[in-house]
Amino acid sequence: MSKNVKYYVNAIIGIVLMFGVGFIPPIEPLTHVGMQILGIFCGTIYLWSTVGNIWPSVLGIIALGLTDYCTILEAVAKGMSSPILFQIMMMLIVAGGISETQFVSAIINWLMSRKMVQGRPWLISGIFLFATFFLVVLVNIPAILLMWALLYNMAELVGYKKGDKYMTAMVVGMFLAFMFGNCFFPFTGIRAAMCSAFTKMSGFEISYSVYMLSALVMGTVGLLLYLFAMKFIFRVDISRLQGFSVEQLLQEKIVLTLREKVAIYGFLIGMLFTALFGILPKNSFLGGILGTLSLSGIFALMLVVLAAIRIDGKPVLDVQFLAGKYMQWGVIFIIMAILPIADAFAAEETGINQMVQQLLAPIFSGLSPVMFLIFVVALALILTNIGSNIGMGMILLPIVVSVAPMLGANSAALALLLIYLVNIAFILPGASPLAALLYGNEWIKPTDIYRYGIFGVMITAIVACVVLYPMLNILM
């Protein structure tokens, strides 16, 4: 089957689901409106998973507006009214401005010039992993590409070649660090859409500060365990790094311009305020100010200040240029669609939540909260590495919302884990668009991805169950 034929077949299937399910007679507790919404929900997810993001999102809004639930104008208003959209647009522009600086190169040079690094192979390896994680948080894809290039330069200097166990383990490990860093912020990508959908379905909000703390713990503990596995399980050969001076990797001294320094400091201060927003008491001085601003105000103020400051006749942030280069329209359209659809999905008049509970109650009855946790974590990681991140996440989210309270499990904690875990998708080429970066790497083979990548995913599952969930039970 050609790509065009496959595309049109999938498009027809999604459209039929979207508009056809509503004509099927409902079975209690589903209502006629519930059948309409269920068809739109399934059809939209199918189209997102198979053909794309933008036109299926717009069609989902139109389809919702043609139901008995709401009008098209009401569906558009629901999708456009969320502060999440505004926050994402602000952050994409500001983060794009940081990507345009030499920040990553300057940080790499600083790390590699530390005296404690010299002659310590495992510390050198750890710096490669953790530097990738933290730099990806700030500048995303450019960080992994620069860190890989640095690793290849080291391999050439010490004599590692393609296929050597150390190099394959490091390439995959650094990509695992990239995946951890890529989903650090809850207000970017599909994480924002799922956080909003969870709020619509459950009425609870996921704290951004708690999410980022969880992501930090996952990255730190997960990468330490991966290093441990490289040393004691995979037993990689690091003998060639003995006595190696990483100063050989350093570029010429990088001097940041004043515009770059202002952009970087402005971004870091804004991220500090974002973290403090969910931590400081609202009755404290700074907590009260941040509470009044809200996250939308913090992000907007960050952009306004950096765009208003001019150095050498140019703004620190060229908003028009950065918006054209870094705006992720696919994500924005997904959020515009998923907010009104999730709102409808959880509405009492649809009967969908009651249906989910009736269908799944016999399956999960008798399960302990711990077993349900293991089920959600395992299913999230398996499904997201087979199919679409947003698709699999949105399929599992209603299950968590409906079933967790019945079993006495913490639904907010499980939802946070689910939202995070569906981003760890790279084992198969179609798991996520980012997986193409790993499969296109000439230093490894697919079998290396399966060997080290699956082990990395297993580590992720262990940390989620053993470390994160108990922590979140206390915090949420």
N, C-alpha and C positions, 0 to 999 in steps of 0.2 A: 504494500500500500504506500503510495507516494505521500510526501509530507502535506501537500495541499489537500489530498483526499482525506487523510487522517484528521487534518485541521477541521474540515467542513463536517466530517462525521461527528467529531467531538462537539463542535458548535451546535449541531442539530440536536444531539442528545441533551446537552445542557439547556437549550431553549425549550425543548419538549418537557423536561423536568420542571423548568421554571413556570411554564404556563399551563402544562397539562395536568399536573397532580391535583390542582384545585378543582378539577371536574370529577375526581373520584369521590364517591359518596363517603363521608367521614364515618369512622368507627369510634364510638365513645371511648375515652373522654374527648377525643378530637372534635372540633367543630368545623363547619364549612370554612370559616376564616382560617382556622388552624391548618387545614389542608392546603389552602392557598399559600400561607406563609411557609409551610414545610416544603412545598414545591420550589418556592423562590430560594429558600435557604439551601436546599440540596443542589438546585440548578446553578446557583451562583458559585458555590464551592467547587462544583464539578468544572465549571468554565474557568475559574481561577487556576485549578490544578492542571488543566489541559491546553487552554488556548491563550490565556493572557489575563491581564489585570484591568485595563482601562475600560474597554467597551463592555465587558461583562459587568463591571461595577455600575456603569451608567444604566445598562439594561436592567440590572437588579433594582435600582431606584425606580425606574419606570414601572416595572412589574409590580412593585410594592404599591405604587400609587394607583394601580388599576384594580386593586383588591378592595374588599369591603372594610379593610382596616383603616386606610387613610387615602387621601388624594395625592397626586403627584407633587403638588406644591408643599403639602405637609411632609412628604417623604424627603424632598429636597431640603426643607427647613431643618428637619431632624438631623440630616447628614452634615449640613453646613454649620450647625449651631454649636458643635462641640469645641471646647477650648483646645482639645488635643490637636486639631488641624492647625490652629494658629501656632501652638507650641512647636510642632514639627517643622513648620515652615521657617520659623525663627532659628531653630537649632541647625537645620540643614545649611542655612546661609552662614551662620557663625562658624560651624565646624568646617565648612568649605573654605572659609578664610584661613583657618589654621592649617589646612592641607596645602595651601599655597605658600606657606612659609618653609624655612629650613629647620623647623623645630625638631623633626625626627632625626635628621643628620646630626644636629647639635647634641641631642640627648645620647645618641649612640656613641659619639666621640667621647662624651664625658664619662659614660659607663665604662667603656673599654680602656680608658686611660687611668683607672683606679689601680693603685699598686697592689691591693689585695687580690686582684684578678690574676695577676701574672703567675704562671706556673701551676695553676689549680684547674685541672681539666673539668671537674664536675661543677665548679663554680662558674667557669666559662660557659658550660652547657646550660646551667641554670639561668645565667644572664641572657643568653639567647632566647630562652623560652619566656622568661618573665618580661624582658624588654619588649618582645613581640606583643605580649598580652597588654601591657600598659600603653604602648604606643598605638596599638590598634584602637584602643578606647578613644584616643584623641583624633587620629587621622584615618582610621580604617584601612582600606586596601593598600594604599602606598606603603604603610608600615611593614606588612608582611613581605611585600616585594623587595623592599630595601634590606630587611633582615635576612631574607633568603640569599640575596646577592652577597651580603657580608659573610654568610656561612659558606657559600661557594668559594669565596676568596680565601677563607681560612683553609678549606679543603685542599685548594691548589697549593698553598704554602706548606702544608704538613704532609701531603701525599695521599689524602683520602680520594677515592675514585667513586664513580657511580656504581651503585650496587653494594658498597660497603655498609655493613650493618649500622655503624654509627651514623652515617649520613642519612640512610633511609629512616631510621628512628627519629633523628632530629628534624628532618623535613616534615614528617607527619606530626611530630610533637609540636612543632612551631605552628602548624596549621590548626591543631587543636587549641593552642593558645590564641590563635587568630579568631577561632569560633567563640571562645570564651569572651574575648575582648569585644567582638562584634555585637554581642547581645548584652553588653554591660548596661546601656541606658534603656530604661523602659519607655521613654518617650520618643523613640525612633523606630522605624521599620514596623514589622507586623506586631511587635510587642505592644506598641501604642494602641493598635486596633484591637488586640485581644484584651488588654487592660480595660479599654472602654466597653467592649462587649461583655466582659465579666461584670462590670458595674451595672450595666443595663439589665443583665440577667438576674443578678443577686441582690443589688442594692448596696453592696460593699465596695469600697474603694481600696485599691492596692497602693500602699505608700511607696512613693518613688525612692525614698531613703532606704527603706527596708529592702526593696528590690535590689538597689545598687550594692548594699551591704552583702546580700546573698550572692550577687554576681562576683563580688570581690573575694568572698570566702571560697566560692567554687573555683575561681581561677587560681587562687593561692594553693589551696589544698589539692586540687586536681593536678596541677603541674608538679607539685612536690611528689605526689604519688607516681606520676609518670616518670620523673627522674629516678625515683626509687626502683621502678620496674626496669628502666634501662640498665641500671647497675646490677640488680640482683636477679631479675627474671630473664631479660633478654641478653644480659651479659655482653654488652657492646664493648668493643675494643677502643680504649681511649689512650693507649700507649703513645700514639703519635702526637698527642697534645701535651705530653710531659715536657716541661721546659719551654713550651711555646709562648712567645710574647705577643699578646694581642695588640700591642702597639703597632705591629706591622700592618694591621688592618685599617689603621686610622687614616682618614682623609686629611687634607690640609686643614689647618685650623679654620673653623667656621665662625664667622662673625655675623650675628643677627643684626639686621637693620633696626632702627628705632620703630618703624612701622610694624615690623614683625614682633618685636618685644611687646609693644602695646597690645597687639592682637592676642598674643599668647597669654599675657598677664590678665587681660580682660576676660578671656575665656575661662581661665583657671579660677578667677574670683567669682565669676558667674556660676561655675560648677560647685564651688564651695557654698554659695548661697542656696543653690538647689538642694544640696545635701542637708544644710541646716534647716531648710524649710520644714522638713518632716521630723526634725529632732527637737528644736528649741520649743519651749513652752510658749503658747500663744500670749500669755500674760507678761512675758519678758519684753524688754524694749525692742531688741532686734527681732525676736519672734513675732511681735505685734506688727512691725513694719513689713516683714516678709509675708505674714498672713494677709495683710492688706493688699500687698502687691499680687500675691498668688504666683504660681509657677508661670502663668502666661505673662504676668507683669515682669517677672525676673528675666525671662527670656527676651521679652521685647526691649526692656531697658538695656540689656547687654548689647543687643543689636543697635539700638539707637545711639548709645554712647560711642561704640566703635565705628559706626557709620558717620557720626557727626564730627569726630576728631579727624582733622586733616594734617598731614605731614608732607612737606614738600609739594603742597598743592594737590595731594591725592588723599582720598578717605582711607582710613585704616581698613575698612570693609567696603569694597565696591559691590553694593548690594545687587545691582542689576546684572553685573557680570557673574557673580557667585550664584545668583538664583538661576540664571540660564544654564550654568554648568553643573550644579550640584542638586537641584531640586528633583526629588524622587517622585515623579508624578504617579507611578504605579501604586506606591504605598498610599499616597494622598487619596487617590480614587477608591482604593480598598476601604479606607477608613470612612469616607463619605457614604459608602454603601453599607458597610457592616454595622454602623451605629443604628440606623433606622431598622435594619433587618433584625438585629439582635434585640432591639427594643420590642419589636413585634413578636419575636420568638418567645420572649418571656411574658408577654401579655396574658392575663388570666383568661380572656375570652377565646384564646386559641386552643387551650387544653393541652398544649405541647408538653409543658413541664409535668403535668399529671400523667401523660402518656409515657414519658421517659421513666418516671418513677414506677409505674405499674409494670412496664416491660423489664426493667432492670432489678427491681426489688427481689424477685425470686432468684435471680442469678447471684446477687451479692448478699442476700440474707445469710446471716451467720458469719460473714467475713469480719475480721477484726479491722480496726482502722489501719493497722500496720500492713496487713495483707492488701487492703485497698490501695494504700500508698505504693506498695511494690507493683501492683497491677497498673496504676496510672503512670508511674515512672517508666516501667518496661514498655508499655504500649505506646507512650509518647515517643520514646527514643526509637523504637522499631518502626512505627508508622511514618515518622518524619523522615527517616532515612530511606523510605520506599516511595513516598508520595510528596505532595505539596505541604510546605510548612503551615501556611495559613489554613489550608484545607483540613489537614489532620488536626491542627489545634482547635479549629472551630467545631469539628466533630466531637472531640473529647470534652470541650469546655462545658456543654450542657449536661454531660454525664457527671462531671465533678460537682456542678451546681446542684443537681437534683439528688444525687446518691450520697454524697459526703455527709450531709446532715442526718440522713437516715442511719448511718453507721457510726455516728459520733465522731467523724473525722473533721479536721479543720479545713473547711472548703476554701477559705481565702489562702491558706498556706499551700494547699494542693494546686490551686489555680495559679499562684505565683510560680511554683515549680513547673507546672505545665507550660506556662507562657515562656519560661526560660528554656526548657528542654526541647521544645519543638524547633528551636533555632540551631541545635547541635546536629546539623544534617549535612553529611558529606561522604558517607560510606559508599553510596552508589552515585553514579554520575548525575542522575536526574533528581537527587535528593534536594538540591537547592542550586540556584545560579552560582553561588560561591564555590560549589564543589568543582566547577570547571577549572578553577585556579589550581587545585591539587592534582586533578587528572591530567592537566596540561603540563605538569612539572616533569622535566626530562630526567631528573635525578632519581625518580622512583617508578615502580611498576604498580599496576592495580593490585597485585598480590600483597605488596607492601602496605597499601592503604587498608586492605582487609585485615592484615595481621596486626599492625600497630594502631590503625584507626578504630577497629572494633574493640581493642583493649582500652583505648582512650574513652570510648563511649561507655564501656563497663565501669571504668573509674568514675565517670560522670554520674552514672546511676548510683553507685555506692555512696559517693559524697552527698548526693541529693537525699538519699534515704537515711543515712547514718548521721550526717552532720547538719544539713540544711533544714530538714523537716523538724527535728527537735528544736532547733534554734527558732524557726518561724512559729512553732507552737507557743513559744514564750513571748515573742514579739508581736504576734497578730491575734 
